[in-house]
Amino acid sequence: MAQVTLTINDRKVTVDEKSTVLDAARQLNVKIPTLCHLNLHDLKINHTNASCRICMVEIDGRRNLAPSCATPVVEGMVIRTHTKRVLKSRRKVLELLVSDHPFDCLNCYKSTDCELQTLVNEFGINKNTYEGFAMSQYPVDESSKAIRRDLTKCIMCRRCETVCNNVQTVGVLTGYKRGFEAVVAPAEMKGIVDTKCTYCGQCVAVCPTAALTGISYIQDVWNAIFDDKKTVIVQTAPAIRVAIGEEFGMQPGEIVTGKLVAGLRRMGFDSVFDTNFGADLTIMEESAELIERVVKNKDLPILTSCCPGWINFLEYQFPDLLNIPSTCKSPQQMFGAIAKSYYAEKIGKKPEEIVVVSIMPCIAKKYEASRPEFAPNNVPDVDFALTTRELAKMFKEAGLDLNDLPEEQFDSPLGESTGAADIFASSGGVLEAALRTAYEKMTGKKLDKVDFVSVRGMEGVKEVTIDIGGTPLNFAITSGLGNARIVLEKIRSGESKYHGIEIMACPGGCINGGGQPFIHGDSSIIEKRMNAIYKEDSGKKLRKSHDNPSIQKLYKEYLGEPLGHKSHELLHTEYYKKHGS
């Protein structure tokens, strides 16, 4: 790619010709404030909305200020980023945004993590300069039980719209109304529950204010912990252990498994378990299902079903393919089902006396926990799903700092797991875990080299052929719903020659889930989390799900065998055609 040289604040810089002025400035570590800009280069999304106008700069030879995020570089361009005119313009934009934004930072969910709040503080704006204007008011929408929408706090940056439409291709959000009343919302201002939203939470992850957040169940969980009549247990997903440390000043990807357990125990949970147990259980069922379908050459390719965001996507947009996903519940739901049956019997409790709390990287898990089919006899398998960010808030409320906690072990029996379960957090991990077990089940031979590195990585779509005992099987791995659409369209058209496909709704997998600590466009953080997950796996003595002794005991004492009657009753589900706009 050709290079161009330009001057920013009297300093020369050479960049790719397709760069923007903002890209060039950042290469020089020149800070230009932004609100609407999204760093989506790694996803090959060209986001040039330029709607907030906070990143304006002066360019020699041009009469008007230019938005740096949407202005291409030109050879010899001379730019100034902090002139009086520029600073005055930025301040005016911020004051106008504040004039139609609530001053309720103390009770706002994103207080101290709000990009608008940060800029307002940096500019020293502490009052509404334009008093007298009628502030826009909208009802809060919590209809989905997963995503909370408060359009009173929408600043029309349109980040959520870009992610929903261009990255995830769900197509729920659009600009609505004009002028002072303009917001981003579903058509006709419908409630989120009445749309085809998948609840992946990527819109929440990029929203700079609290216009979009996850619905919080923090107080519900505290109330359960304080209730002496309830046995409250917690499960924590594999992606949590390599991300939550960021909320306490640790480096991205720092593994805090033992400290996480210690913190949860000190919060007052009666038992601290691992969703990894549910992941190992999922592999027992899903690998058996893969083998059965390959042998029968029926309902192929089998699609992994661990991610509720992509399952929602399928139910809304590809209902003609409902026969091919695995019927396995997700690890979250498998864990809940076993906790309120097998484990409940072991400790002498009724299912309704146990409260299962999930710590998840994903906002879609909140919706999944609320699905009626996962509440047999009106007792939900999982009572409350909290995100990584919410757990960090609870730790801080309890005065717990992960940096100062000791390393402790999960409780038994639902806390024992293998390295295969850890890698569920990353794109390619579910398939790799399934292959480790499927290989030994299909061949009857021990698999010494368990690392299927060809399925790993950040690429949106990966295709691999794996030889299992002389039988070549074709697989695809995809993350991000836009990439999932590409693969699903191939299946729909008959082009697909795959035997199995892993799909994760969020780019990169659960490590980049909508409930994880905000990365603000820094994809290197996702890669560090991913590397940490594989490090966690490689350090385990047991790295195949079927080698988990607690899983073996569960089948011997309770379930019988994978795909058996009891397993189908507790661990499998079905999918439904859904309608939304």
ZIKAZI-V983588 format. One record per helix or strand of 2 or more residues. SS is the DSSP state (H for helix, E for strand). FROM is the first residue (numbers start at 1). LEN is the number of residues. If there is no record, write none. Layout:
ss->SS from->FROM len->LEN
ss->SS from->FROM len->LEN
//
This chain:
ss->E from->3 len->6
ss->E from->11 len->6
ss->H from->21 len->7
ss->H from->41 len->3
ss->E from->56 len->4
ss->E from->66 len->2
ss->E from->78 len->3
ss->H from->84 len->16
ss->H from->105 len->3
ss->H from->115 len->8
ss->E from->147 len->3
ss->H from->151 len->3
ss->H from->159 len->9
ss->E from->174 len->3
ss->H from->179 len->3
ss->E from->183 len->3
ss->H from->187 len->3
ss->H from->192 len->3
ss->H from->202 len->5
ss->E from->212 len->3
ss->H from->218 len->9
ss->E from->231 len->6
ss->H from->238 len->5
ss->H from->244 len->5
ss->H from->257 len->11
ss->E from->271 len->4
ss->H from->275 len->22
ss->E from->302 len->2
ss->H from->308 len->10
ss->H from->319 len->3
ss->H from->331 len->17
ss->H from->351 len->3
ss->E from->354 len->7
ss->H from->364 len->7
ss->H from->372 len->3
ss->H from->376 len->3
ss->E from->384 len->4
ss->H from->388 len->10
ss->H from->402 len->3
ss->H from->419 len->7
ss->H from->429 len->15
ss->H from->453 len->3
ss->E from->461 len->8
ss->E from->471 len->9
ss->H from->481 len->13
ss->E from->500 len->5
ss->H from->510 len->3
ss->H from->523 len->16
ss->H from->545 len->3
ss->H from->549 len->11
ss->H from->565 len->7
//
